[in-house]
Amino acid sequence: MDRDQIDFATKRGETFVQEYFYKLMDSPQRSELVKMYKDESSVIYNGTGFRGLGQIQNCLKELPATSHRVDSFDVHPVPGAKPGTLLINVSGTVKFAAIPTLHVFSQTFTLAPDPTAGDQSKFFIYTDMLRITATS
């Protein structure tokens, strides 16, 4: 892996984390998140699996309002996968509406190049795994 690949991954990862958590997930525009997935995408939310846009959209609708604080994230290009495929690990705390306790979370995404786009700058969430690990 060369420095350009790492820099590309880091920039894309930082932009993704800001958009996913702060611009969409924690906002009234949460329903827009579904546009980041494709029908072949899958989500595992605390051990419960969802596959395809319909199931993922229903999962996102059912979640209460949230407020995230991302403490750290790490981004890795995935060797042997299509160029532009990234693994992103995010950890932090989340507060759910009407629940006063902060919860620690760990979320891992695989971002893949969007096959309907003509360049590597477009991606979609191929896999999304979330685990609420403890209360803070």
C-alpha positions in Angstrom: 0.0 0.0 0.0 1.5 3.3 -1.0 1.1 6.8 0.6 -1.4 7.9 -2.0 -3.8 5.0 -1.3 -3.6 5.7 2.5 -4.2 9.5 2.0 -7.1 8.8 -0.3 -8.6 6.3 2.2 -8.2 8.7 5.1 -9.8 11.6 3.3 -12.7 9.5 2.1 -13.1 8.0 5.6 -13.2 11.4 7.3 -15.7 12.8 4.9 -17.9 9.6 5.3 -17.8 9.7 9.1 -18.8 13.4 9.1 -21.6 12.9 6.6 -23.0 9.6 8.0 -23.1 10.5 11.7 -23.4 14.2 12.0 -25.1 15.3 8.8 -27.6 12.5 8.4 -27.8 10.0 11.3 -28.2 12.6 14.0 -30.6 14.8 12.0 -34.2 14.9 10.8 -32.8 13.9 7.3 -31.9 10.4 8.6 -34.2 8.9 5.9 -31.6 10.2 3.4 -29.1 7.6 4.7 -30.8 4.8 2.7 -29.3 6.5 -0.4 -25.9 5.4 0.8 -26.8 1.7 0.5 -27.7 -0.5 -2.5 -30.0 -3.5 -2.7 -27.0 -5.9 -2.1 -26.0 -4.0 1.1 -26.4 -5.7 4.5 -26.6 -4.3 8.0 -26.1 -6.1 11.3 -27.5 -4.1 14.2 -26.6 -5.7 17.6 -26.8 -9.2 16.0 -30.0 -8.7 14.0 -29.4 -8.8 10.2 -31.1 -6.7 7.5 -30.5 -7.1 3.8 -31.5 -4.9 0.9 -32.9 -1.4 0.7 -36.4 -2.1 2.1 -35.2 -3.9 5.2 -32.4 -1.3 5.8 -34.9 1.6 5.3 -37.3 0.0 7.9 -34.4 -0.5 10.3 -33.4 3.2 10.1 -37.0 4.3 10.5 -37.4 2.3 13.7 -34.3 3.7 15.4 -35.0 6.5 17.9 -33.4 9.9 17.5 -29.7 9.8 18.3 -26.8 12.0 19.1 -23.4 10.5 18.4 -19.9 11.5 19.5 -17.3 9.8 17.4 -14.1 9.4 19.5 -12.0 7.7 16.9 -12.1 6.1 13.5 -9.7 4.1 11.4 -9.7 3.6 7.6 -8.0 0.8 5.7 -8.0 0.2 1.9 -9.0 -3.5 1.4 -6.2 -5.4 -0.4 -7.4 -7.7 -3.1 -10.8 -6.0 -3.4 -11.9 -3.5 -6.1 -9.8 -0.4 -6.0 -11.4 2.2 -3.7 -12.9 -0.4 -1.3 -12.5 0.7 2.3 -13.0 -0.8 5.7 -13.9 1.9 8.3 -14.0 1.2 12.0 -15.7 3.9 14.2 -16.1 4.0 17.9 -17.6 6.5 20.3 -20.8 7.1 22.3 -24.4 7.5 21.4 -27.4 8.9 23.2 -30.8 7.7 22.2 -33.8 10.0 22.6 -35.6 9.7 25.9 -32.8 7.5 27.4 -30.5 9.6 29.6 -27.6 7.1 29.5 -24.7 7.3 27.0 -24.0 4.1 25.2 -20.6 3.0 23.9 -20.7 1.9 20.2 -18.5 0.3 17.7 -19.5 0.4 14.0 -17.7 -1.1 11.1 -18.4 -0.3 7.4 -17.2 -1.6 4.1 -17.5 1.0 1.5 -17.4 -0.2 -2.1 -17.1 1.6 -5.4 -20.6 2.3 -6.8 -20.9 0.2 -9.9 -23.4 2.7 -11.4 -20.9 5.5 -11.2 -18.0 6.2 -13.6 -15.3 6.8 -11.0 -13.9 5.8 -7.7 -15.1 8.9 -5.9 -18.6 7.4 -5.7 -19.2 4.7 -3.2 -22.0 2.8 -1.3 -22.1 1.1 2.0 -21.8 -2.6 1.2 -21.7 -3.8 4.9 -22.6 -2.0 8.1 -22.1 -3.7 11.5 -23.1 -1.9 14.7 -22.6 -3.1 18.2 -23.7 -1.2 21.3 -21.2 -2.4 23.8 -21.9 -0.8 27.2 -23.2 2.2 29.0 -20.9 5.1 29.7 
